[in-house]
């Protein structure tokens, strides 16, 4: 039993590290922070569908990434919580094709609102228009990362025998 727990912790840590590194790589192209976001790392947000233990690794990786955010403490807390909520939700979706939906929706709503709040200095008259716009642009980037690359991961990972043996059997049939 102890070996299994160590494997889960190791898997979560590896995913967290991969998330942070991929996010920093995205920042080279100015895609990690800002109104238009397409973090390559967000494709990993579909992993809790097969590996629920990766939820906390994704949260930690996002927290590490958001330490460098130009939005400061707001993004460190709110942005990281958006990833945590999305990862927890993804771990509980019933079908594989649904796994990209929670990260896209959570980031559209939560991160879109966060950026709007930052841009409009609070809940002023322009907040809701900014929220709609930022939610749309963040959602497009998230859909590209999770919807395209994440879906590719969901299709390819079960075909790798070493990974397939680590996945929950009931999830393999949830197409």
N, C-alpha and C positions, 0 to 999 in steps of 0.2 A: 504494500500500500504506500509506503514512504517513497519508493522509487517512482510511482505514478505521480505523486504530488510534486516531486522534484522535476519530473519531465514537464509537467504543466507550468511550473514556475519558469523553467528554462525557456519553454516555448513562448510564454508571455513576454519574457525579457527580450528574446530575440526579435519578436514582432515590434516591441516598443523601440528597440534600437534601430530596426529597419525603418520604422515610421519617421523617427527623428532624422536619420541620414537622408532619406528620400525627400523629406520636407526641406532640408537645408539645400539639397541639390536643386529642388524646384526654385529656391530663392535666387539661384544664379540667373534664372530666366525671369525674375520678378513675378513669380506666380504663387508664392507662398502666402503673402499678405496683401491686403488691398481689396478694392472693389471686385476686380476680376481675379479669382483664385482658382487655380487648378493644381492642387498639390498632388504630385504623383503618389505620395504616401496614402492618400485617401482611398486608393484602390484596395489597400489592406483592410479597410473597414468592413469588408464582406467576410473576413476570416472567422468572426465569431459564429457564423452559421455552422461551420464544420468544427471549429475549435473554440468553445465558449471561454476557455481560460485566457484567450488572447484579448478579452475585453479590457483587462487592467493594463496590459502591455500597450494597447492602443492609447488608453488614457494617459499613461506615463509618457509615451512618445510624443503625444500632442502637447502635454504640459511642458516638456523639455523644449519643443519647437517654439511654443508660445512665450518662452522666456525671452526670445529675441524679437517679439512682436512690437511694431511701432504703436500699437494700441495699449501697451503697458499691462497693468494689473487687470484691467477690464477683459482683455483677450486671454490672459493667463487663466482667469477664473471661468468666464462665460464661454469662451471658445473651447476650452478643454472639457467643460461640462457638456457641451454640445456633442463632442465626440464620445464621451462616456455614455450619454443617453442613447445615441445612435447605436453604439456597440452593444449595449444591453438589449436594445430592441431587436437588433439583427440576430442576436443569439436565440431569440424566441420566435422568429418568423417561421411559419409552417412549411413554406416552399422555397426552394433554391432561387427561383427567379425573383422572389421578393426581397432577397438579401440586400441589393443596392438601394432599395427604397428608403429605409430609415436614415442612412447617412445623408442622402440627398435632401429629404424633407427637414431633418433636424438642422442641417447647416443653412438651408434656405431661410428657415424661420428664425433660428436663434442667432446665427452669425450675421444674417442680413439685418436683423434688428440691432445687433451690437454695432455694426459699422454705421448704420443710420444714426444711432444714438451718439456715436463719436463725432460723426460729420455735422450733425445739427445741434451739438452741445446740449443734448437732453431731449425731452419730449416736446419740442416746439411745434409750430404749425407745419413745418416741412418734414417732420419725422416720418409720417406714414407714407408719403411719396418716396422719400429716400429709402424707407424700409422695403417698399415694393420693388424699387429699382435694384437695390443691393441684394435682395432675396433672389431676384431673377438672375443677376450676374453670378452670384455665388452658386446658385442652383445649376446653372449651365456648366460651370467648371466642375462641380461635384458630380453631375451626371456624366461628364466626360471621363472623370477618374473612376467613379464607382460603376457607372452604367456600362462603360466600354471595357476598361482594363479590369475592373472588379469582376464583371461577368466572365471575362476570359479566364481569370483565376478560378472562378467557381466551376468552370468546365474542365480546366486542365488539371487542377490539383487532385481530384479523385482518380485520375488516370495514372498517377505516380504511385506505384505499389507501396513504397515506404511511407508515404503520407496517408494513403488510403487505409492502411492498417491502424492508424492513429485516430481516424475519424469515427464519430459515433455512427454505428451501423444504420440506425433509423434515419439519419440525415442523408445517407447516400441514396436512399430511395425516394427522397423528397424532391422530386423534379417538378 
